[in-house]
């Protein structure tokens, strides 16, 4: 029974979940009209990265490479969790303490150097403090934090168990 749950199968599930969460994000943006803030965009990039690296984990045949890729997925998931925590922090501080809203990203890419754009995106803007949607009282960054923490913790467990041709857990 438990032999079915290998590292490769789990990484296939993580890749599927990452891309499914991106589809949900695009649905919320284009069908529900929810405009993503800079931190939302960064979290999308991390979900995409986690999905791509997880796909590489599925096709990796060398246990050493699989272990490195698994640790990379855990690291990317931890970065995503940190971004989600920052986002939740901005949603829970008083409105007068929020950072100023910035111009649109397309304008910023034309005018500002990329280092300033990245710093502004990571620090968040005033719009990152808006709670525009909840499910069971948890906002979008709360759900992304849950997803990233699950992905990170499970990948850490898998990475520590990879010894032979695959990890069984």
matplotlib code that plots the C-alpha trace (Angstrom):
import matplotlib.pyplot as plt

x = [0.0, 2.6, 4.9, 2.6, 3.7, 7.1, 9.0, 8.3, 4.6, 4.5, 6.4, 3.9, 1.2, 3.1, 3.6, -0.1, -1.1, 1.2, -0.1, -3.7, -3.2, -1.9, -5.0, -7.1, -5.1, -5.7, -9.4, -9.6, -7.8, -9.6, -13.0, -13.6, -11.8, -9.4, -6.3, -3.1, -0.7, 3.1, 3.4, 0.7, 2.7, 5.8, 4.0, 2.7, 6.3, 7.3, 4.4, 5.4, 9.1, 8.0, 5.9, 8.7, 11.3, 8.8, 8.4, 12.2, 12.0, 9.5, 11.9, 15.1, 16.6, 19.7, 18.9, 21.6, 20.0, 16.5, 17.7, 19.1, 16.0, 13.8, 15.8, 15.4, 11.6, 11.7, 13.7, 11.5, 8.4, 10.0, 10.6, 7.0, 5.9, 8.0, 6.3, 2.9, 3.8, 4.9, 1.6, -0.4, 1.5, 0.6, -3.1, -3.0, -1.4, -3.3, -4.0, -2.0, 1.1, 0.9, 3.5, 2.5, 0.8, 3.1, 2.4, 1.6, 4.3, 4.4, 5.2, 7.8, 9.5, 9.9, 11.2, 12.9, 15.9, 15.0, 16.6, 14.2, 11.2, 12.1, 12.6, 9.2, 7.6, 9.1, 8.3, 4.7, 2.6, -0.6, -2.7, -1.1, -2.9, -6.4, -8.2, -10.3, -11.4, -11.7, -12.6, -13.6, -12.2, -8.7, -7.5, -5.6, -2.1, -3.3, -4.2, -0.9, 1.0, -0.8, 0.1, 3.8, 4.2, 2.8, 5.0, 8.1, 7.6, 6.8, 9.8, 12.1, 10.8, 11.3, 14.8, 15.9, 14.6, 16.1, 18.7, 18.2, 16.4, 13.4, 12.0, 9.1, 7.2]
y = [0.0, 2.6, 1.5, 3.5, 6.8, 7.4, 10.7, 10.8, 10.4, 13.0, 15.4, 14.8, 15.7, 18.9, 19.9, 19.4, 21.3, 24.2, 24.6, 24.1, 26.9, 29.1, 28.3, 29.4, 32.6, 33.4, 32.6, 35.0, 37.6, 37.3, 36.0, 37.4, 40.7, 40.5, 42.5, 40.8, 42.9, 42.7, 40.1, 38.0, 38.1, 37.0, 34.1, 33.1, 33.0, 30.8, 28.4, 28.2, 27.5, 24.9, 23.2, 23.2, 21.8, 19.2, 18.1, 17.7, 15.6, 13.3, 12.6, 12.5, 9.0, 9.7, 9.7, 12.4, 14.7, 13.9, 14.8, 18.2, 19.0, 18.0, 20.3, 23.0, 22.6, 22.8, 26.0, 27.6, 26.6, 28.3, 31.5, 31.4, 30.9, 33.9, 36.0, 34.9, 35.8, 39.2, 39.5, 38.5, 41.0, 43.8, 42.7, 42.9, 46.3, 49.5, 51.3, 54.3, 52.1, 50.5, 51.3, 53.8, 52.4, 52.3, 52.9, 49.9, 47.3, 48.1, 51.7, 50.7, 48.3, 51.3, 53.8, 52.0, 49.7, 46.1, 46.1, 48.8, 47.0, 43.8, 45.6, 47.3, 44.0, 42.1, 44.9, 45.1, 48.1, 49.6, 47.4, 44.3, 45.2, 44.8, 41.6, 41.1, 37.5, 34.9, 31.3, 30.1, 33.4, 32.8, 35.3, 34.3, 34.7, 32.6, 29.8, 30.2, 30.0, 26.7, 25.3, 26.4, 25.1, 21.7, 21.6, 22.6, 20.3, 17.3, 17.9, 18.1, 14.7, 13.2, 14.7, 13.2, 9.8, 9.5, 6.7, 4.3, 4.6, 6.3, 7.5, 5.7, 7.3]
z = [0.0, 1.1, -1.8, -4.1, -2.6, -4.1, -4.4, -8.1, -7.7, -5.0, -7.2, -10.0, -7.5, -6.4, -10.0, -10.7, -7.6, -8.5, -12.0, -10.7, -8.2, -11.0, -13.0, -10.0, -9.8, -13.4, -13.1, -10.1, -12.2, -15.5, -14.6, -11.1, -11.8, -8.9, -9.7, -8.4, -6.3, -6.6, -3.8, -5.6, -8.8, -7.0, -5.3, -8.8, -10.0, -7.1, -7.8, -11.4, -10.3, -7.8, -10.6, -13.1, -10.6, -9.5, -13.1, -13.3, -10.1, -11.8, -14.7, -12.6, -12.5, -10.5, -6.7, -6.1, -8.6, -7.3, -3.8, -4.9, -6.8, -3.8, -1.6, -4.3, -4.2, -0.4, -0.7, -3.3, -1.2, 1.9, -0.2, -1.3, 2.4, 3.4, 0.7, 1.9, 5.5, 4.3, 2.4, 5.5, 7.6, 5.2, 5.4, 9.1, 9.8, 10.1, 6.8, 7.7, 8.1, 4.7, 2.1, -0.6, -3.7, -6.7, -10.4, -12.6, -13.2, -17.0, -16.2, -13.6, -16.1, -18.5, -15.9, -12.9, -12.7, -12.1, -8.6, -7.4, -9.0, -7.2, -3.9, -4.2, -5.2, -2.2, 0.3, -1.0, -1.7, -0.3, -2.5, -1.0, 2.3, 0.7, 1.5, -1.7, -1.3, 1.5, 1.9, 5.4, 6.7, 5.2, 2.6, -0.6, 0.9, 3.9, 1.5, -0.4, 2.9, 3.7, 0.3, 0.5, 4.0, 3.0, -0.1, 1.9, 4.8, 2.7, 0.4, 3.4, 4.6, 1.2, 0.8, 4.0, 3.0, -0.5, -0.5, -3.3, -6.6, -5.1, -1.8, -0.2, 2.6]

ax = plt.figure().add_subplot(projection="3d")
ax.plot(x, y, z, "-o")
ax.set_aspect("equal")
plt.show()
